Amino acid sequence: MIDDIYAFSRMLNRLNENELRSLLRVLYMKSALVVKQQKEQAEEVDFADAVQSLFRNLDVPLDIGQLEQQASAEIDKPNEIHITFGDSPLGSLKMGMSTLPDQGKRSFFSMDDDYAVGPLGDLTLRADLQRRHLWLTERLCLSDREAYAMHELESLFELNSTIQSLDSKTSIIIWYSNNAHEKTGLLYAIHLLRSSESPIYLIETSGLYQQLFNRPDIQYDVLHTGEILSEKLLAMWHVCSAQEPLSKEERRQLEQDWLELSAQPGQLRMMENGEIRSLPEDALDEYIVQKVRELTPNWEPGTYIRAARIVGEVMGTSSQHISAAFVEYRLRQLVLQGQLEMDGKPLAMRYYSIRLAEH
């Protein structure tokens, strides 16, 4: 029996990384259960003893996975989990749905990666995830690179197991807009859920926005779910709450779409006629140079234009949803190619300026 810190430390040293992660998840679920019991029962529940009991018999051979499964069965599972692609739409969605009853039966999750850029491949394989992570890390601006390199790879690894571990009785609602980032993320999510028996519902926000809120005198094209106000997302949920889940045939088609898309070689994905196209990473370069050329007459000849101003112009005028990080990366590549010139330090877009190269 483990009855002191030394025995506990020896046991920890024998556990591998996955077992330690499982142990932490069990600790979280056990503590959540005790807190719930304290709220529901008149008598006091000894929180410390409940937590300690988890560790006392760790020296006895046990299956950590089975322990996690048992702990998971003791806690209440959400009836539905909502998935978005990015923290901005996640925050708006949570705020909009905060007025609904039964908050404990609803959970929210963000697949927060830039799915419109970078290599794909089989992202259930560690090697392909590492290749994607390295590609993105090398193209980030200097000020963002270290934090991403330190933390994002682990979050990519965890994404697979998190999505695949969703309870089969939980309804999964995926919110996405008609752009390459969110539609690629949707296909990836469906791929990760390919073995799940959970019912899956889709809410396509850009088309639904036009149906519900556009009028003859007010027309607005949604490029990204994060643009939509929380109360309008709530209205969309009410409209879609009675819809049918994806059929087996629809799920198989989306799974096949992912396999085909992930095998394409292009590093940039854009929408064309409602379909995702994979393109070379320099496909936006001509458009970026065009925007620099259009902005130049507003400044004195030879004056540098803030990189942030150019990035904002490209993002604001394009019919595609493009991340600022990728546009800035292409700005720096155009400087390396000699098409643009830079003044300042490329730590982040606010630290340097750009102008057309003087030939």
BALOBA-1460 file (C-alpha; in Angstrom, 3 decimals):
// residues 359
<rec num="1" residu="m" x="0.000" y="0.000" z="0.000"/>
<rec num="2" residu="i" x="1.192" y="3.523" z="-0.740"/>
<rec num="3" residu="d" x="1.245" y="5.320" z="2.592"/>
<rec num="4" residu="d" x="3.940" y="7.993" z="2.213"/>
<rec num="5" residu="i" x="5.314" y="10.402" z="-0.375"/>
<rec num="6" residu="y" x="8.366" y="8.225" z="-1.087"/>
<rec num="7" residu="a" x="6.313" y="5.190" z="-2.083"/>
<rec num="8" residu="f" x="4.070" y="7.445" z="-4.127"/>
<rec num="9" residu="s" x="7.086" y="8.957" z="-5.934"/>
<rec num="10" residu="r" x="8.465" y="5.504" z="-6.745"/>
<rec num="11" residu="m" x="5.104" y="4.527" z="-8.214"/>
<rec num="12" residu="l" x="4.930" y="7.677" z="-10.328"/>
<rec num="13" residu="n" x="8.357" y="6.949" z="-11.791"/>
<rec num="14" residu="r" x="7.090" y="3.591" z="-13.045"/>
<rec num="15" residu="l" x="4.150" y="5.076" z="-14.931"/>
<rec num="16" residu="n" x="4.540" y="6.089" z="-18.546"/>
<rec num="17" residu="e" x="3.309" y="9.391" z="-19.984"/>
<rec num="18" residu="n" x="-0.087" y="8.078" z="-21.100"/>
<rec num="19" residu="e" x="-0.704" y="6.454" z="-17.706"/>
<rec num="20" residu="l" x="0.123" y="9.720" z="-15.951"/>
<rec num="21" residu="r" x="-2.297" y="11.602" z="-18.169"/>
<rec num="22" residu="s" x="-4.999" y="9.031" z="-17.420"/>
<rec num="23" residu="l" x="-4.290" y="9.332" z="-13.716"/>
<rec num="24" residu="l" x="-4.764" y="13.106" z="-13.852"/>
<rec num="25" residu="r" x="-8.034" y="12.683" z="-15.730"/>
<rec num="26" residu="v" x="-9.244" y="10.203" z="-13.103"/>
<rec num="27" residu="l" x="-8.245" y="12.654" z="-10.363"/>
<rec num="28" residu="y" x="-10.240" y="15.392" z="-12.067"/>
<rec num="29" residu="m" x="-13.326" y="13.188" z="-12.485"/>
<rec num="30" residu="k" x="-13.122" y="11.854" z="-8.910"/>
<rec num="31" residu="s" x="-12.793" y="15.335" z="-7.460"/>
<rec num="32" residu="a" x="-15.646" y="16.614" z="-9.636"/>
<rec num="33" residu="l" x="-17.823" y="13.782" z="-8.348"/>
<rec num="34" residu="v" x="-16.995" y="14.602" z="-4.707"/>
<rec num="35" residu="v" x="-17.781" y="18.281" z="-5.248"/>
<rec num="36" residu="k" x="-21.110" y="17.285" z="-6.826"/>
<rec num="37" residu="q" x="-21.908" y="15.030" z="-3.881"/>
<rec num="38" residu="q" x="-21.099" y="17.803" z="-1.407"/>
<rec num="39" residu="k" x="-23.624" y="20.028" z="-3.125"/>
<rec num="40" residu="e" x="-26.343" y="17.384" z="-3.297"/>
<rec num="41" residu="q" x="-26.009" y="15.633" z="0.080"/>
<rec num="42" residu="a" x="-26.704" y="17.006" z="3.511"/>
<rec num="43" residu="e" x="-23.747" y="15.229" z="5.105"/>
<rec num="44" residu="e" x="-20.185" y="16.360" z="4.526"/>
<rec num="45" residu="v" x="-18.062" y="14.365" z="2.086"/>
<rec num="46" residu="d" x="-14.390" y="14.084" z="3.054"/>
<rec num="47" residu="f" x="-12.748" y="15.477" z="-0.048"/>
<rec num="48" residu="a" x="-9.186" y="14.797" z="1.079"/>
<rec num="49" residu="d" x="-9.926" y="11.162" z="1.927"/>
<rec num="50" residu="a" x="-11.676" y="10.631" z="-1.412"/>
<rec num="51" residu="v" x="-8.651" y="11.935" z="-3.297"/>
<rec num="52" residu="q" x="-6.162" y="10.010" z="-1.152"/>
<rec num="53" residu="s" x="-8.051" y="6.760" z="-1.670"/>
<rec num="54" residu="l" x="-7.302" y="7.036" z="-5.359"/>
<rec num="55" residu="f" x="-3.569" y="6.763" z="-4.703"/>
<rec num="56" residu="r" x="-3.380" y="4.305" z="-1.789"/>
<rec num="57" residu="n" x="-3.526" y="1.180" z="-3.950"/>
<rec num="58" residu="l" x="-1.524" y="2.351" z="-6.956"/>
<rec num="59" residu="d" x="1.208" y="-0.175" z="-6.100"/>
<rec num="60" residu="v" x="-1.273" y="-2.996" z="-6.764"/>
<rec num="61" residu="p" x="-1.232" y="-4.052" z="-10.449"/>
<rec num="62" residu="l" x="-4.081" y="-2.259" z="-12.169"/>
<rec num="63" residu="d" x="-5.287" y="-1.198" z="-15.559"/>
<rec num="64" residu="i" x="-5.134" y="2.608" z="-15.627"/>
<rec num="65" residu="g" x="-7.440" y="2.669" z="-18.644"/>
<rec num="66" residu="q" x="-10.019" y="0.589" z="-16.771"/>
<rec num="67" residu="l" x="-9.692" y="2.902" z="-13.759"/>
<rec num="68" residu="e" x="-10.361" y="5.893" z="-16.005"/>
<rec num="69" residu="q" x="-13.337" y="4.135" z="-17.574"/>
<rec num="70" residu="q" x="-14.816" y="3.391" z="-14.136"/>
<rec num="71" residu="a" x="-14.341" y="6.971" z="-12.975"/>
<rec num="72" residu="s" x="-15.848" y="8.249" z="-16.206"/>
<rec num="73" residu="a" x="-18.946" y="6.098" z="-15.671"/>
<rec num="74" residu="e" x="-19.540" y="7.739" z="-12.277"/>
<rec num="75" residu="i" x="-19.843" y="11.295" z="-13.528"/>
<rec num="76" residu="d" x="-22.619" y="12.903" z="-15.508"/>
<rec num="77" residu="k" x="-21.918" y="13.131" z="-19.243"/>
<rec num="78" residu="p" x="-23.157" y="16.009" z="-21.377"/>
<rec num="79" residu="n" x="-26.109" y="15.271" z="-23.632"/>
<rec num="80" residu="e" x="-24.487" y="17.275" z="-26.403"/>
<rec num="81" residu="i" x="-21.094" y="18.675" z="-27.305"/>
<rec num="82" residu="h" x="-20.674" y="21.633" z="-29.650"/>
<rec num="83" residu="i" x="-17.535" y="21.809" z="-31.802"/>
<rec num="84" residu="t" x="-16.246" y="24.975" z="-33.466"/>
<rec num="85" residu="f" x="-13.071" y="25.796" z="-35.374"/>
<rec num="86" residu="g" x="-11.397" y="28.552" z="-33.385"/>
<rec num="87" residu="d" x="-11.745" y="30.177" z="-29.986"/>
<rec num="88" residu="s" x="-13.630" y="33.224" z="-31.281"/>
<rec num="89" residu="p" x="-16.719" y="31.302" z="-32.505"/>
<rec num="90" residu="l" x="-16.480" y="29.101" z="-29.408"/>
<rec num="91" residu="g" x="-16.696" y="32.120" z="-27.091"/>
<rec num="92" residu="s" x="-19.632" y="33.622" z="-28.998"/>
<rec num="93" residu="l" x="-21.464" y="30.296" z="-29.018"/>
<rec num="94" residu="k" x="-20.994" y="29.725" z="-25.297"/>
<rec num="95" residu="m" x="-22.228" y="33.235" z="-24.547"/>
<rec num="96" residu="g" x="-25.259" y="32.845" z="-26.786"/>
<rec num="97" residu="m" x="-26.267" y="29.497" z="-25.287"/>
<rec num="98" residu="s" x="-25.617" y="30.538" z="-21.683"/>
<rec num="99" residu="t" x="-29.286" y="31.539" z="-21.341"/>
<rec num="100" residu="l" x="-30.543" y="28.031" z="-22.127"/>
<rec num="101" residu="p" x="-31.532" y="25.644" z="-19.317"/>
<rec num="102" residu="d" x="-29.580" y="22.503" z="-18.354"/>
<rec num="103" residu="q" x="-26.145" y="24.044" z="-18.748"/>
<rec num="104" residu="g" x="-24.520" y="20.968" z="-17.226"/>
<rec num="105" residu="k" x="-25.828" y="18.819" z="-20.063"/>
<rec num="106" residu="r" x="-24.002" y="20.867" z="-22.709"/>
<rec num="107" residu="s" x="-20.280" y="21.019" z="-23.417"/>
<rec num="108" residu="f" x="-18.153" y="23.024" z="-25.875"/>
<rec num="109" residu="f" x="-14.918" y="22.245" z="-27.677"/>
<rec num="110" residu="s" x="-12.722" y="24.124" z="-30.155"/>
<rec num="111" residu="m" x="-10.529" y="22.555" z="-32.831"/>
<rec num="112" residu="d" x="-8.236" y="25.559" z="-32.893"/>
<rec num="113" residu="d" x="-5.820" y="25.169" z="-35.789"/>
<rec num="114" residu="d" x="-5.449" y="26.895" z="-39.174"/>
<rec num="115" residu="y" x="-6.766" y="24.106" z="-41.363"/>
<rec num="116" residu="a" x="-6.650" y="26.226" z="-44.536"/>
<rec num="117" residu="v" x="-2.847" y="26.107" z="-44.636"/>
<rec num="118" residu="g" x="-0.073" y="23.595" z="-44.142"/>
<rec num="119" residu="p" x="0.347" y="19.926" z="-45.030"/>
<rec num="120" residu="l" x="-2.399" y="17.488" z="-44.075"/>
<rec num="121" residu="g" x="-1.819" y="13.783" z="-44.706"/>
<rec num="122" residu="d" x="-2.982" y="11.186" z="-42.203"/>
<rec num="123" residu="l" x="-3.244" y="13.362" z="-39.095"/>
<rec num="124" residu="t" x="-3.923" y="10.327" z="-36.946"/>
<rec num="125" residu="l" x="-0.224" y="9.459" z="-37.401"/>
<rec num="126" residu="r" x="2.367" y="11.076" z="-35.160"/>
<rec num="127" residu="a" x="4.807" y="11.600" z="-38.041"/>
<rec num="128" residu="d" x="2.247" y="13.516" z="-40.143"/>
<rec num="129" residu="l" x="1.226" y="15.648" z="-37.162"/>
<rec num="130" residu="q" x="4.875" y="16.480" z="-36.512"/>
<rec num="131" residu="r" x="5.387" y="17.391" z="-40.167"/>
<rec num="132" residu="r" x="2.379" y="19.729" z="-40.071"/>
<rec num="133" residu="h" x="3.476" y="21.287" z="-36.782"/>
<rec num="134" residu="l" x="7.008" y="21.916" z="-38.057"/>
<rec num="135" residu="w" x="5.699" y="23.498" z="-41.266"/>
<rec num="136" residu="l" x="3.491" y="25.916" z="-39.318"/>
<rec num="137" residu="t" x="6.155" y="26.697" z="-36.714"/>
<rec num="138" residu="e" x="8.749" y="27.623" z="-39.323"/>
<rec num="139" residu="r" x="6.359" y="30.074" z="-40.975"/>
<rec num="140" residu="l" x="5.114" y="31.902" z="-37.893"/>
<rec num="141" residu="c" x="6.465" y="35.311" z="-37.027"/>
<rec num="142" residu="l" x="9.309" y="35.335" z="-34.493"/>
<rec num="143" residu="s" x="7.197" y="36.631" z="-31.599"/>
<rec num="144" residu="d" x="4.701" y="33.739" z="-31.900"/>
<rec num="145" residu="r" x="7.037" y="30.895" z="-32.820"/>
<rec num="146" residu="e" x="8.342" y="29.868" z="-29.391"/>
<rec num="147" residu="a" x="4.931" y="29.594" z="-27.695"/>
<rec num="148" residu="y" x="3.478" y="27.619" z="-30.611"/>
<rec num="149" residu="a" x="6.473" y="25.287" z="-30.768"/>
<rec num="150" residu="m" x="6.249" y="24.606" z="-27.032"/>
<rec num="151" residu="h" x="2.547" y="23.896" z="-26.707"/>
<rec num="152" residu="e" x="0.675" y="23.316" z="-29.966"/>
<rec num="153" residu="l" x="2.174" y="19.933" z="-30.876"/>
<rec num="154" residu="e" x="0.837" y="18.346" z="-27.680"/>
<rec num="155" residu="s" x="-2.585" y="19.857" z="-28.316"/>
<rec num="156" residu="l" x="-2.569" y="18.297" z="-31.797"/>
<rec num="157" residu="f" x="-1.736" y="14.902" z="-30.283"/>
<rec num="158" residu="e" x="-4.462" y="15.283" z="-27.663"/>
<rec num="159" residu="l" x="-7.092" y="16.263" z="-30.230"/>
<rec num="160" residu="n" x="-7.346" y="12.764" z="-31.696"/>
<rec num="161" residu="s" x="-7.869" y="11.011" z="-28.373"/>
<rec num="162" residu="t" x="-10.255" y="13.705" z="-27.123"/>
<rec num="163" residu="i" x="-12.546" y="13.515" z="-30.150"/>
<rec num="164" residu="q" x="-12.440" y="9.722" z="-30.289"/>
<rec num="165" residu="s" x="-13.249" y="9.363" z="-26.573"/>
<rec num="166" residu="l" x="-16.597" y="11.171" z="-26.791"/>
<rec num="167" residu="d" x="-19.415" y="9.141" z="-25.271"/>
<rec num="168" residu="s" x="-21.569" y="7.355" z="-27.852"/>
<rec num="169" residu="k" x="-24.737" y="8.693" z="-26.208"/>
<rec num="170" residu="t" x="-23.612" y="12.285" z="-26.638"/>
<rec num="171" residu="s" x="-24.938" y="14.243" z="-29.608"/>
<rec num="172" residu="i" x="-22.190" y="16.068" z="-31.506"/>
<rec num="173" residu="i" x="-23.042" y="19.393" z="-33.132"/>
<rec num="174" residu="i" x="-20.417" y="20.815" z="-35.499"/>
<rec num="175" residu="w" x="-20.630" y="24.514" z="-36.374"/>
<rec num="176" residu="y" x="-18.852" y="25.635" z="-39.540"/>
<rec num="177" residu="s" x="-18.924" y="28.312" z="-42.198"/>
<rec num="178" residu="n" x="-18.373" y="27.990" z="-45.940"/>
<rec num="179" residu="n" x="-14.640" y="28.713" z="-45.950"/>
<rec num="180" residu="a" x="-11.635" y="26.469" z="-46.529"/>
<rec num="181" residu="h" x="-10.473" y="26.640" z="-42.893"/>
<rec num="182" residu="e" x="-13.745" y="25.533" z="-41.299"/>
<rec num="183" residu="k" x="-14.770" y="23.098" z="-44.043"/>
<rec num="184" residu="t" x="-11.383" y="21.359" z="-43.893"/>
<rec num="185" residu="g" x="-11.737" y="21.255" z="-40.103"/>
<rec num="186" residu="l" x="-15.201" y="19.746" z="-40.507"/>
<rec num="187" residu="l" x="-13.876" y="16.947" z="-42.733"/>
<rec num="188" residu="y" x="-11.057" y="16.279" z="-40.262"/>
<rec num="189" residu="a" x="-13.534" y="16.100" z="-37.358"/>
<rec num="190" residu="i" x="-15.727" y="13.645" z="-39.262"/>
<rec num="191" residu="h" x="-12.624" y="11.551" z="-39.990"/>
<rec num="192" residu="l" x="-11.719" y="11.461" z="-36.302"/>
<rec num="193" residu="l" x="-15.310" y="10.460" z="-35.488"/>
<rec num="194" residu="r" x="-15.429" y="7.718" z="-38.124"/>
<rec num="195" residu="s" x="-15.740" y="4.932" z="-35.524"/>
<rec num="196" residu="s" x="-18.084" y="6.838" z="-33.225"/>
<rec num="197" residu="e" x="-21.716" y="5.847" z="-32.847"/>
<rec num="198" residu="s" x="-22.669" y="9.328" z="-31.657"/>
<rec num="199" residu="p" x="-25.254" y="11.163" z="-33.767"/>
<rec num="200" residu="i" x="-23.593" y="14.058" z="-35.620"/>
<rec num="201" residu="y" x="-25.406" y="17.263" z="-36.565"/>
<rec num="202" residu="l" x="-24.056" y="20.028" z="-38.821"/>
<rec num="203" residu="i" x="-24.894" y="23.734" z="-38.647"/>
<rec num="204" residu="e" x="-23.565" y="25.624" z="-41.690"/>
<rec num="205" residu="t" x="-23.538" y="29.182" z="-40.382"/>
<rec num="206" residu="s" x="-22.853" y="31.258" z="-43.519"/>
<rec num="207" residu="g" x="-25.797" y="29.882" z="-45.498"/>
<rec num="208" residu="l" x="-28.087" y="29.905" z="-42.469"/>
<rec num="209" residu="y" x="-27.169" y="33.534" z="-41.757"/>
<rec num="210" residu="q" x="-28.348" y="34.550" z="-45.228"/>
<rec num="211" residu="q" x="-31.627" y="32.691" z="-44.777"/>
<rec num="212" residu="l" x="-32.421" y="34.096" z="-41.342"/>
<rec num="213" residu="f" x="-30.983" y="37.609" z="-41.234"/>
<rec num="214" residu="n" x="-30.314" y="39.013" z="-44.708"/>
<rec num="215" residu="r" x="-32.992" y="41.308" z="-46.170"/>
<rec num="216" residu="p" x="-33.294" y="43.004" z="-49.564"/>
<rec num="217" residu="d" x="-31.877" y="46.206" z="-48.074"/>
<rec num="218" residu="i" x="-29.259" y="44.476" z="-45.855"/>
<rec num="219" residu="q" x="-26.968" y="41.881" z="-47.361"/>
<rec num="220" residu="y" x="-24.015" y="40.476" z="-45.443"/>
<rec num="221" residu="d" x="-21.795" y="37.582" z="-46.498"/>
<rec num="222" residu="v" x="-20.362" y="35.671" z="-43.551"/>
<rec num="223" residu="l" x="-16.792" y="34.522" z="-44.160"/>
<rec num="224" residu="h" x="-16.202" y="33.004" z="-40.722"/>
<rec num="225" residu="t" x="-18.417" y="31.815" z="-37.858"/>
<rec num="226" residu="g" x="-16.481" y="34.080" z="-35.476"/>
<rec num="227" residu="e" x="-18.062" y="37.111" z="-37.181"/>
<rec num="228" residu="i" x="-21.569" y="36.174" z="-36.035"/>
<rec num="229" residu="l" x="-23.019" y="37.719" z="-32.879"/>
<rec num="230" residu="s" x="-23.855" y="35.372" z="-30.019"/>
<rec num="231" residu="e" x="-27.604" y="36.057" z="-30.092"/>
<rec num="232" residu="k" x="-27.723" y="35.161" z="-33.790"/>
<rec num="233" residu="l" x="-25.881" y="31.898" z="-33.154"/>
<rec num="234" residu="l" x="-28.516" y="31.138" z="-30.524"/>
<rec num="235" residu="a" x="-31.265" y="31.844" z="-33.068"/>
<rec num="236" residu="m" x="-29.553" y="29.439" z="-35.482"/>
<rec num="237" residu="w" x="-29.519" y="26.766" z="-32.784"/>
<rec num="238" residu="h" x="-33.243" y="27.129" z="-32.212"/>
<rec num="239" residu="v" x="-33.890" y="26.744" z="-35.949"/>
<rec num="240" residu="c" x="-31.674" y="23.655" z="-36.228"/>
<rec num="241" residu="s" x="-32.515" y="21.955" z="-32.930"/>
<rec num="242" residu="a" x="-35.058" y="19.620" z="-34.547"/>
<rec num="243" residu="q" x="-32.998" y="18.612" z="-37.581"/>
<rec num="244" residu="e" x="-31.948" y="15.035" z="-38.332"/>
<rec num="245" residu="p" x="-28.378" y="13.833" z="-37.749"/>
<rec num="246" residu="l" x="-26.106" y="12.877" z="-40.624"/>
<rec num="247" residu="s" x="-26.995" y="9.556" z="-42.217"/>
<rec num="248" residu="k" x="-24.418" y="6.785" z="-42.558"/>
<rec num="249" residu="e" x="-24.135" y="7.549" z="-46.265"/>
<rec num="250" residu="e" x="-23.531" y="11.261" z="-45.612"/>
<rec num="251" residu="r" x="-20.876" y="10.465" z="-43.045"/>
<rec num="252" residu="r" x="-19.130" y="8.032" z="-45.404"/>
<rec num="253" residu="q" x="-19.091" y="10.670" z="-48.146"/>
<rec num="254" residu="l" x="-17.548" y="13.271" z="-45.834"/>
<rec num="255" residu="e" x="-14.973" y="10.730" z="-44.655"/>
<rec num="256" residu="q" x="-14.071" y="10.035" z="-48.286"/>
<rec num="257" residu="d" x="-13.844" y="13.778" z="-48.980"/>
<rec num="258" residu="w" x="-11.285" y="14.057" z="-46.178"/>
<rec num="259" residu="l" x="-9.180" y="11.188" z="-47.519"/>
<rec num="260" residu="e" x="-9.091" y="12.780" z="-50.963"/>
<rec num="261" residu="l" x="-8.349" y="16.287" z="-49.674"/>
<rec num="262" residu="s" x="-5.663" y="15.200" z="-47.205"/>
<rec num="263" residu="a" x="-3.775" y="13.416" z="-49.989"/>
<rec num="264" residu="q" x="-3.508" y="16.534" z="-52.176"/>
<rec num="265" residu="p" x="-0.071" y="18.209" z="-52.209"/>
<rec num="266" residu="g" x="-1.002" y="21.926" z="-52.005"/>
<rec num="267" residu="q" x="-0.188" y="23.837" z="-48.803"/>
<rec num="268" residu="l" x="-2.965" y="26.436" z="-49.206"/>
<rec num="269" residu="r" x="-6.661" y="25.636" z="-49.385"/>
<rec num="270" residu="m" x="-9.223" y="28.031" z="-50.827"/>
<rec num="271" residu="m" x="-12.881" y="27.825" z="-51.868"/>
<rec num="272" residu="e" x="-13.859" y="27.700" z="-55.532"/>
<rec num="273" residu="n" x="-17.470" y="27.103" z="-56.640"/>
<rec num="274" residu="g" x="-18.328" y="25.743" z="-53.204"/>
<rec num="275" residu="e" x="-15.474" y="23.219" z="-53.209"/>
<rec num="276" residu="i" x="-12.134" y="23.194" z="-51.404"/>
<rec num="277" residu="r" x="-9.150" y="23.498" z="-53.737"/>
<rec num="278" residu="s" x="-5.551" y="22.781" z="-52.745"/>
<rec num="279" residu="l" x="-3.115" y="25.331" z="-54.172"/>
<rec num="280" residu="p" x="0.601" y="26.153" z="-53.916"/>
<rec num="281" residu="e" x="1.425" y="28.351" z="-50.931"/>
<rec num="282" residu="d" x="2.312" y="31.299" z="-53.216"/>
<rec num="283" residu="a" x="-1.189" y="31.400" z="-54.789"/>
<rec num="284" residu="l" x="-2.015" y="34.634" z="-52.909"/>
<rec num="285" residu="d" x="1.237" y="36.455" z="-53.689"/>
<rec num="286" residu="e" x="-0.016" y="38.335" z="-56.738"/>
<rec num="287" residu="y" x="-3.067" y="39.538" z="-54.806"/>
<rec num="288" residu="i" x="-0.882" y="40.723" z="-51.907"/>
<rec num="289" residu="v" x="1.429" y="42.689" z="-54.245"/>
<rec num="290" residu="q" x="-1.638" y="44.173" z="-55.932"/>
<rec num="291" residu="k" x="-2.896" y="45.455" z="-52.558"/>
<rec num="292" residu="v" x="0.493" y="47.009" z="-51.773"/>
<rec num="293" residu="r" x="0.404" y="48.706" z="-55.174"/>
<rec num="294" residu="e" x="-3.127" y="50.035" z="-54.559"/>
<rec num="295" residu="l" x="-2.174" y="51.414" z="-51.133"/>
<rec num="296" residu="t" x="1.040" y="53.064" z="-52.318"/>
<rec num="297" residu="p" x="-0.537" y="56.230" z="-53.889"/>
<rec num="298" residu="n" x="-1.949" y="57.147" z="-50.456"/>
<rec num="299" residu="w" x="1.583" y="57.607" z="-49.120"/>
<rec num="300" residu="e" x="4.506" y="59.770" z="-50.178"/>
<rec num="301" residu="p" x="6.664" y="58.175" z="-52.904"/>
<rec num="302" residu="g" x="9.067" y="55.678" z="-51.379"/>
<rec num="303" residu="t" x="7.277" y="55.678" z="-48.019"/>
<rec num="304" residu="y" x="6.949" y="52.345" z="-46.227"/>
<rec num="305" residu="i" x="3.470" y="51.078" z="-45.306"/>
<rec num="306" residu="r" x="2.898" y="49.289" z="-42.015"/>
<rec num="307" residu="a" x="2.764" y="45.526" z="-42.502"/>
<rec num="308" residu="a" x="-0.345" y="45.351" z="-40.307"/>
<rec num="309" residu="r" x="-2.100" y="47.787" z="-42.677"/>
<rec num="310" residu="i" x="-1.328" y="45.576" z="-45.673"/>
<rec num="311" residu="v" x="-2.363" y="42.387" z="-43.883"/>
<rec num="312" residu="g" x="-5.662" y="44.003" z="-42.874"/>
<rec num="313" residu="e" x="-6.288" y="45.179" z="-46.442"/>
<rec num="314" residu="v" x="-5.710" y="41.701" z="-47.873"/>
<rec num="315" residu="m" x="-7.950" y="40.037" z="-45.288"/>
<rec num="316" residu="g" x="-10.655" y="42.689" z="-45.537"/>
<rec num="317" residu="t" x="-10.981" y="42.689" z="-49.321"/>
<rec num="318" residu="s" x="-10.539" y="39.007" z="-50.139"/>
<rec num="319" residu="s" x="-13.570" y="36.812" z="-50.711"/>
<rec num="320" residu="q" x="-11.699" y="34.065" z="-48.831"/>
<rec num="321" residu="h" x="-11.209" y="33.689" z="-45.093"/>
<rec num="322" residu="i" x="-7.419" y="33.997" z="-44.718"/>
<rec num="323" residu="s" x="-5.492" y="34.028" z="-41.455"/>
<rec num="324" residu="a" x="-3.334" y="37.043" z="-40.610"/>
<rec num="325" residu="a" x="-0.401" y="34.762" z="-39.786"/>
<rec num="326" residu="f" x="-0.368" y="33.265" z="-43.277"/>
<rec num="327" residu="v" x="-0.691" y="36.632" z="-45.069"/>
<rec num="328" residu="e" x="2.185" y="37.999" z="-43.011"/>
<rec num="329" residu="y" x="4.285" y="34.943" z="-43.819"/>
<rec num="330" residu="r" x="3.768" y="35.569" z="-47.527"/>
<rec num="331" residu="l" x="4.696" y="39.240" z="-47.048"/>
<rec num="332" residu="r" x="8.064" y="38.175" z="-45.658"/>
<rec num="333" residu="q" x="8.530" y="35.696" z="-48.502"/>
<rec num="334" residu="l" x="7.884" y="38.462" z="-51.040"/>
<rec num="335" residu="v" x="10.612" y="40.493" z="-49.350"/>
<rec num="336" residu="l" x="13.007" y="37.544" z="-49.683"/>
<rec num="337" residu="q" x="12.086" y="37.251" z="-53.369"/>
<rec num="338" residu="g" x="12.885" y="40.932" z="-53.944"/>
<rec num="339" residu="q" x="9.362" y="41.986" z="-54.917"/>
<rec num="340" residu="l" x="8.906" y="43.991" z="-51.699"/>
<rec num="341" residu="e" x="11.250" y="45.856" z="-49.355"/>
<rec num="342" residu="m" x="11.098" y="45.931" z="-45.561"/>
<rec num="343" residu="d" x="11.984" y="48.495" z="-42.915"/>
<rec num="344" residu="g" x="12.079" y="47.425" z="-39.264"/>
<rec num="345" residu="k" x="12.309" y="44.101" z="-37.451"/>
<rec num="346" residu="p" x="10.125" y="41.105" z="-38.427"/>
<rec num="347" residu="l" x="9.200" y="40.220" z="-34.854"/>
<rec num="348" residu="a" x="5.510" y="40.848" z="-35.564"/>
<rec num="349" residu="m" x="3.576" y="42.829" z="-38.158"/>
<rec num="350" residu="r" x="3.442" y="45.934" z="-35.956"/>
<rec num="351" residu="y" x="7.253" y="46.181" z="-35.875"/>
<rec num="352" residu="y" x="8.019" y="46.563" z="-39.575"/>
<rec num="353" residu="s" x="6.797" y="48.242" z="-42.750"/>
<rec num="354" residu="i" x="6.688" y="47.311" z="-46.425"/>
<rec num="355" residu="r" x="6.947" y="49.030" z="-49.793"/>
<rec num="356" residu="l" x="7.245" y="47.982" z="-53.430"/>
<rec num="357" residu="a" x="10.809" y="47.130" z="-54.411"/>
<rec num="358" residu="e" x="12.595" y="49.867" z="-56.335"/>
<rec num="359" residu="h" x="13.951" y="48.249" z="-59.517"/>
